[in-house]
């Protein structure tokens, strides 16, 4: 195990909150045999007990204590299977003072010290608010969004170098690029950002997506630094934008530093030969499922380059609980999105969620539970009345059934991978919402027309601006928390649909030095005549779509009737769908005509709620609106009218 260098200690200390570390206080840091201490720092006033993972050459042979002040002590040291790890339980009393403490390693009359920061917790940190139905979440894939610092596109300490000519390589987008365009995101009407992982992913290829972490406590240097990530959160907050961190507990990357020397043999799931997951997360709730199938689902690897973590190992689970809490406290986060949620062991993940929300009671966590089966999806939402008594403690879930129905109803007929159906009527949405009784909390459901793992909604609708507007109108008016993928506001389409994920994760025009047009600006959007696939489109299409989406989501910000109102919908025999969002004082009527023909609104059919509505206003045009049976909705159009009750 390499000795930690003096400069590396300074970097660790700089990444920690609390008082500045004084390097002069450390006795001969070059003699330190410690490579990793995680979490990197901690705070006074935390509910979560602290357990340090300490990694270093033969570190288990040392006695471990802490000195530097009263109220902080090592209460127990746990040895691992590898002699190069120990796990130290650290007690921090209520009267402990923040400052620099020292982990002391002693053996045979000799010792060395390692500095450890315990900061003062920010007042009110535990009561932080999170993302809710009042928000619109903007999903960004940072490597493809904007390159704010070309100097970090490739670094000496990372394997994959930038090559923008290849769809599946790194393109150079980074944290600074997101910071530089926070005004654009705010102008769109977004109030929260979910960015795919910023953590170090040192895979030799395909590392741009970040889902194979090589270090859970280090921002990838090609994106920036821990300090810059914290600055990104702060600057977003200044714009009224919340930050949701995308995290992965199910797997790490094969290049993670601990894969060369695991703490425990069962730290990751291991098989005699490579064994992938069977992907059947129904085995978690299926009363007929075999233990064999459940084991292969939980323990099989997501891919050959992504070792599967074993959350049944209590040290592993504790590590991940503290990791999540550390990033919240260190950077000021507002929420988590958890990747591949049902591929984890379910009870440990329930304990993980409980640990996060115990420390932060208002903190929202949304899990990616990718299924079109409504009862199986509902199973994963915390508080659901499951027959087996299981409670995931997971506050929010992603609404894939609604995603599938909207895409099916708006499909141009040319279906691609991950699309959810082969076309159909928009009235299919009625059947999906008819099952809302299954869900525990409709306000804790993330709704979306597409994301970084599904075909671009622009491709799905056949590059039709009219149908794209319908998708955005439904996102702005339906129950739940809306999320759109960066570029959907201008109908980005795949560069090469046959290439799968790399093809749909296109660069944002204007995000790179030298781009001909900057679509982040109104001038650039108005001048756009070529889409992200390089095909000619009508001039001004991007500007028109952006303005439509921006107007809707700016309007939505103050509409309590949309945030928390009820839904009343009506059956239709055609390719259209009518619904109301309402509360005691307001109502919003939405009529979606997804057909190729004009349709009269069957207003008299809606008499049970329509009678007595007054002061109608068309949300899109801002003009007064009176709806009758003679009102005609043009082909491929969504009519949105707000009323007083």
SEKOL-733204 format. One record per residue (C-alpha): residue in three letters; x, y, z. Coordinates in steps of 0.1 Angstrom, whole numbers. Each point is the difference from the previous one (the first is absolute). Example, Ala and Ser with C-alpha at 12.3 -4.5 7.8 and 13.67 -1.06 7.14 Angstrom:
BEGIN
ala 123 -45 78
ser 14 34 -7
//
This chain:
BEGIN
unk 0 0 0
unk 15 33 -10
unk 8 26 26
unk -22 30 0
unk 19 32 -10
unk 1 32 18
unk -18 18 -28
unk -27 -27 0
unk -7 7 36
unk -5 37 -8
unk -25 -9 -27
unk -20 -22 23
unk -1 27 26
unk -10 26 -25
unk -29 -21 -10
unk -14 -1 35
unk -24 25 16
unk 10 17 32
unk 32 16 12
unk 31 1 -23
unk 25 -27 5
unk 34 11 13
unk 27 -22 -17
unk 26 11 25
unk -18 -20 27
unk 5 -34 -16
unk 30 -20 10
unk 19 -11 -31
unk -30 -7 -23
unk 23 -18 -25
unk 2 -29 25
unk -38 -5 -1
unk -10 -34 -13
unk -37 10 -5
unk -13 2 -36
unk -37 6 7
unk -22 12 29
unk -37 3 -8
unk -22 19 5
unk 25 28 -7
unk -13 20 29
unk -30 3 24
unk -19 25 21
unk -12 6 35
unk -37 -3 7
unk -7 -29 -24
unk -24 -28 9
unk 18 -26 -21
unk 28 -18 18
unk 34 3 -16
unk 19 -31 -12
unk 33 6 -18
unk 12 -22 -28
unk 38 1 3
unk 22 -15 -27
unk 37 -3 2
unk 28 -25 -2
unk -4 -25 29
unk -21 26 19
unk -18 -27 20
unk 32 -6 19
unk -3 35 17
unk -19 12 29
unk -23 29 -10
unk -9 29 22
unk -9 37 -6
unk 15 30 17
unk -4 38 -3
unk -28 9 24
unk -27 -12 23
unk -31 -17 -11
unk 13 -20 -29
unk 13 -36 4
unk 3 -33 -17
unk -23 -25 18
unk 7 -31 -20
unk 22 -12 -29
unk -12 -28 -23
unk 24 -20 -21
unk -8 -11 -35
unk 10 -30 -21
unk 28 20 -15
unk 27 12 24
unk 1 33 -18
unk -33 12 14
unk -16 8 33
unk -34 15 8
unk 1 24 29
unk -31 10 20
unk 4 37 10
unk -22 16 27
unk -5 38 -2
unk -16 13 31
unk -25 29 1
unk 27 23 15
unk 27 -9 -25
unk 17 30 -16
unk 4 3 -38
unk 36 -1 -12
unk 29 -21 -11
unk 4 -33 18
unk 26 -27 -5
unk -5 -37 -6
unk 30 -15 18
unk 14 -34 -12
unk 22 -17 26
unk 21 -32 0
unk 31 -12 19
unk 6 34 16
unk -2 19 -33
unk -29 21 -14
unk -10 23 -27
unk -30 24 -4
unk -25 7 -27
unk -20 32 1
unk -38 -2 0
unk -24 30 -2
unk -31 2 21
unk -19 31 -11
unk -28 20 15
unk -33 -9 -15
unk -18 28 -19
unk -30 12 20
unk -33 -14 -13
unk 18 -26 -21
unk -22 -29 12
unk -32 19 -10
unk 10 6 -36
unk -29 -2 -25
unk 1 -22 -31
unk -15 -2 -34
unk -38 -3 -2
unk -29 3 -24
unk 6 37 -1
unk 33 -7 -19
unk 9 -8 -35
unk 31 -22 -2
unk 25 5 -29
unk 21 -30 -7
unk 35 6 -12
unk 27 -23 -13
unk 29 23 9
unk 25 -14 -25
unk -24 9 -28
unk -14 33 14
unk 27 27 -1
unk 38 2 1
unk 8 28 24
unk 37 -9 5
unk 17 -16 -30
unk 32 -4 20
unk -15 -29 20
unk -13 -20 -30
unk 28 -26 4
unk 21 -4 31
unk 32 -19 8
unk -16 -19 29
unk -30 -14 -20
unk 0 -27 -27
unk -24 12 -26
unk 8 31 -20
unk -24 23 -17
unk -10 -7 -35
unk -31 19 -12
unk 1 -17 -34
unk -12 -33 16
unk -36 -3 13
unk 10 -23 29
unk 31 19 12
unk 3 30 24
unk -8 33 -17
unk 12 24 27
unk -31 13 17
unk 5 9 37
unk -12 16 31
unk 11 35 -11
unk -21 -5 -31
unk -31 -5 21
unk 9 30 22
unk 4 21 -31
unk -36 -8 -11
unk -20 2 32
unk -17 31 -14
unk -12 -20 -30
unk -14 -28 23
unk -18 26 21
unk -14 17 -31
unk -15 -33 -11
unk -19 -2 32
unk 20 -29 16
unk 3 2 38
unk 22 -31 5
unk 28 -17 -18
unk 7 -37 -1
unk 34 -6 -15
unk 13 -34 -7
unk 29 -10 22
unk 30 24 4
unk 21 -25 20
unk 32 -14 -13
unk -6 -27 -26
unk 34 -12 -12
unk -12 -26 -24
unk 22 -3 -31
unk -29 8 -23
unk -36 11 4
unk 8 19 32
unk -19 31 -10
unk -33 -12 16
unk 16 -3 35
unk -20 -31 11
unk 30 -21 9
unk 16 19 29
unk 37 -4 6
unk 0 22 31
unk -32 8 19
unk 15 31 16
unk 17 16 -30
unk -15 21 -28
unk 14 -11 -33
unk 29 24 -8
unk -14 2 -36
unk -31 15 15
unk 17 21 27
unk 7 -3 37
unk -18 -6 32
unk 3 37 7
unk -15 10 -34
unk -29 -24 5
unk -8 17 33
unk 2 34 -18
unk -24 -14 -27
unk -25 -8 27
unk 4 34 16
unk -4 19 -33
unk -30 -20 -10
unk -17 8 33
unk 7 37 -7
unk -21 -5 -32
unk -28 -17 19
unk 10 -34 -14
unk 3 -32 22
unk 26 -26 -7
unk -7 -38 -1
unk 30 -23 1
unk -1 -32 -21
unk 14 -29 20
unk 6 -37 -5
unk 0 -24 30
unk -5 -32 -21
unk 34 0 -16
unk 34 17 -3
unk 24 0 -29
unk 26 -27 -5
unk 27 28 3
unk -10 9 35
unk 30 1 22
unk -13 -26 24
unk -4 -26 -27
unk 38 -8 2
unk -4 -9 37
unk -36 -4 13
unk -6 5 37
unk -21 -31 2
unk -4 -29 -24
unk -37 8 0
unk 4 37 -6
unk -12 -6 -35
unk -19 -30 -13
unk 24 -26 -15
unk -6 -31 -21
unk 24 -26 -15
unk -6 15 -34
unk -16 33 -10
unk -37 -1 8
unk -24 28 -10
unk -32 10 16
unk -31 -16 -14
unk -18 34 3
unk -31 -15 16
unk -6 24 28
unk -35 -15 2
unk 17 -27 21
unk 0 25 29
unk -38 0 3
unk -11 -32 -19
unk -13 -25 26
unk 8 -28 -24
unk 36 10 -8
unk 28 -24 7
unk 29 10 22
unk 23 -9 -28
unk -16 26 -23
unk 1 26 27
unk 37 -7 7
unk 9 4 -36
unk -19 32 -3
unk 15 16 31
unk 35 -14 -3
unk 6 -2 -38
unk 20 29 -14
unk -16 27 -20
unk 28 -3 -26
unk 35 -14 -1
unk 15 34 8
unk -23 7 29
unk 6 -22 31
unk -31 -6 20
unk 1 13 36
unk -11 -22 28
unk -22 22 23
unk -5 -30 23
unk 35 7 12
unk -7 24 30
unk 32 19 -6
unk -9 5 -36
unk -34 13 9
unk 13 23 26
unk 26 13 -25
unk -28 9 -25
unk -22 16 27
unk 28 23 11
unk 10 7 -36
unk -34 13 -9
unk -2 21 32
unk 35 14 -6
unk -8 13 -34
unk -32 16 12
unk 17 18 29
unk 32 8 -18
unk -15 15 -32
unk -35 10 11
unk -20 -24 -21
unk -38 1 -4
unk -8 -36 -11
unk 12 -33 -14
unk -9 -21 -30
unk 11 -36 5
unk 9 -20 -31
unk -11 -36 -5
unk -18 0 33
unk -16 -34 0
unk 32 -18 -9
unk 12 6 36
unk -8 -22 30
unk -33 14 10
unk 1 1 38
unk 35 15 2
unk -11 27 -25
unk -31 6 21
unk 24 5 29
unk 21 23 -22
unk -30 22 -8
unk -10 1 37
unk 34 11 10
unk 0 29 -25
unk -35 12 10
unk 7 -5 37
unk 28 26 -4
unk -20 22 -24
unk -38 -5 5
unk -10 20 -30
unk 25 -14 -24
unk -15 -15 -32
unk 15 -31 -16
unk -13 -13 -33
unk 8 -35 -11
unk 4 -13 -35
unk -24 -30 0
unk -3 -7 -37
unk -32 -20 -5
unk -32 6 -19
unk -18 -23 25
unk -19 24 23
unk -4 -23 31
unk 37 -9 -1
unk 10 37 -3
unk -23 10 29
unk 17 -26 21
unk 32 20 2
unk -16 33 13
unk 5 4 37
unk -32 -4 21
unk -17 -22 -26
unk -23 -26 15
unk 19 -30 -13
unk -13 -35 8
unk 33 -11 13
unk 3 29 24
unk 31 14 -17
unk 6 38 1
unk 27 13 -22
unk 1 34 17
unk 7 13 -35
unk -20 33 -3
unk -4 2 -38
unk -1 -22 -31
unk 4 7 -37
unk -33 -5 -19
unk 10 -22 -29
unk -36 -12 -7
unk -11 36 -7
unk 32 5 -21
unk -9 -30 -21
unk -36 11 -5
unk 8 36 -11
unk 27 -12 -24
unk -22 -27 -15
unk -28 25 -5
unk 22 25 -17
unk 21 -24 -20
unk 6 6 -36
unk 0 -37 -6
unk 38 -5 -3
unk 7 -16 33
unk 35 -5 13
unk 16 -16 30
unk -13 6 36
unk -31 16 -13
unk -28 -18 18
unk -26 -11 -26
unk -6 1 -37
unk -22 30 -3
unk -36 6 10
unk -24 26 13
unk 8 28 24
unk -31 -11 18
unk 22 -28 13
unk 10 25 26
unk -35 -3 15
unk 6 -37 8
unk 33 8 16
unk -15 27 23
unk -29 -23 7
unk 25 -20 21
unk 10 29 21
unk -18 -16 30
unk 29 -25 2
unk 26 27 9
unk 7 12 35
unk 8 36 -8
unk -7 15 -35
unk 20 31 10
unk 32 -20 2
unk 1 -13 -36
unk 24 13 -26
unk -17 3 -34
unk 19 4 -32
unk -3 -5 -38
unk 36 -13 -3
unk 34 0 16
unk 36 -9 -8
unk -8 -38 -1
unk -30 2 -23
unk -4 10 -37
unk -2 38 -4
unk -37 11 2
unk 8 21 -31
unk 7 -33 -18
unk -31 -16 14
unk -23 27 -13
unk 16 -1 -34
unk 16 34 4
unk -34 16 1
unk 0 34 18
unk -37 -3 6
unk 2 -34 17
unk 30 12 20
unk -21 28 14
unk -27 -24 10
unk 26 -20 20
unk 13 31 17
unk -36 12 7
unk -8 -33 18
unk 33 3 20
unk -11 34 12
unk -35 -9 10
unk -1 -36 13
unk 4 -13 36
unk 35 -6 13
unk 34 16 -4
unk 8 8 -37
unk 35 -7 -14
unk 12 7 -35
unk 33 -10 -16
unk 23 28 -11
unk -8 10 -36
unk -36 -14 1
unk -10 37 2
unk 13 4 -35
unk -8 -36 -13
unk 35 -13 -1
unk 2 -32 -20
unk 25 -28 -1
unk 31 4 -22
unk -1 -37 -8
unk -29 -20 15
unk 17 -32 -9
unk 29 7 24
unk -23 -2 31
unk 9 21 30
unk 30 19 -15
unk -21 12 -29
unk -29 15 20
unk 24 17 25
unk 8 28 -24
unk 21 31 7
unk -19 32 7
unk 8 24 -29
unk 18 30 14
unk 15 -18 29
unk 34 -4 -16
unk 25 27 -11
unk -3 4 -37
unk -36 -12 -4
unk -16 18 -29
unk -33 8 18
unk -6 3 37
unk -35 -14 7
unk 3 12 36
unk -8 35 -14
unk -32 13 -16
unk 20 12 -30
unk 15 -35 -5
unk -34 -17 4
unk -16 23 -26
unk 28 -6 -25
unk -1 -38 3
unk -8 -17 -33
unk 16 -34 7
unk -9 -24 28
unk 23 -21 22
unk 0 -28 -26
unk 13 24 -27
unk -34 1 -18
unk -16 32 -14
unk -29 13 20
unk -22 31 -1
unk 19 31 11
unk -11 11 35
unk -13 -34 10
unk 23 -2 30
unk -9 35 12
unk -37 -7 -3
unk 2 -33 19
unk 22 16 27
unk -24 29 5
unk -30 -24 2
unk 17 -21 27
unk 14 30 19
unk -34 17 1
unk -17 -31 13
unk 25 -8 27
unk 3 37 11
unk -38 0 3
unk 0 -33 19
unk 23 13 28
unk -28 18 18
unk -29 -24 -7
unk -9 -18 32
unk -28 -17 -19
unk 26 -17 -21
unk 24 -7 28
unk -25 -16 24
unk -34 0 -17
unk -21 -31 -8
unk -5 -15 -34
unk -34 -7 -18
unk 2 -15 -34
unk -25 -12 -26
unk -1 -29 -24
unk 4 6 -37
unk -8 -21 -31
unk 26 18 -21
unk 36 8 1
unk -5 27 25
unk -1 4 38
unk -17 25 23
unk 9 6 36
unk -4 26 28
unk 24 9 28
unk -20 17 27
unk -3 11 37
unk -25 20 19
unk 7 33 -18
unk 16 -8 -34
unk -2 -24 -29
unk 22 -6 -30
unk -15 -18 -30
unk 22 -18 -25
unk -13 -15 -32
unk 26 -19 -21
unk -9 -7 -36
unk 27 -23 -13
unk -19 -9 -31
unk 6 14 -35
unk -35 15 -1
unk -16 30 18
unk -22 -11 29
unk -28 17 19
unk 3 1 37
unk -29 -20 16
unk -4 27 26
unk -35 -11 11
unk 14 -34 9
unk 21 17 26
unk -30 17 17
unk 7 -15 34
unk 30 23 3
unk -4 24 -29
unk -32 16 13
unk 7 32 19
unk 36 4 -12
unk 7 37 -8
unk 27 24 -12
unk 15 -24 -25
unk 34 8 -14
unk 20 -18 -26
unk 33 -7 17
unk 20 0 -32
unk -14 31 -16
unk -10 19 31
unk -33 9 -16
unk -34 -4 16
unk -16 -34 -8
unk -36 -13 0
unk -3 -37 -6
unk -31 -15 -15
unk -9 -31 -21
unk 8 21 -30
unk 36 6 11
unk 23 -16 -26
unk 35 -12 9
unk 24 -2 -30
unk 18 -32 -9
unk 29 -9 22
unk -6 27 25
unk -5 3 37
unk -25 26 13
unk 7 12 35
unk -25 23 17
unk 0 12 36
unk -32 9 19
unk -12 12 33
unk -25 -21 19
//
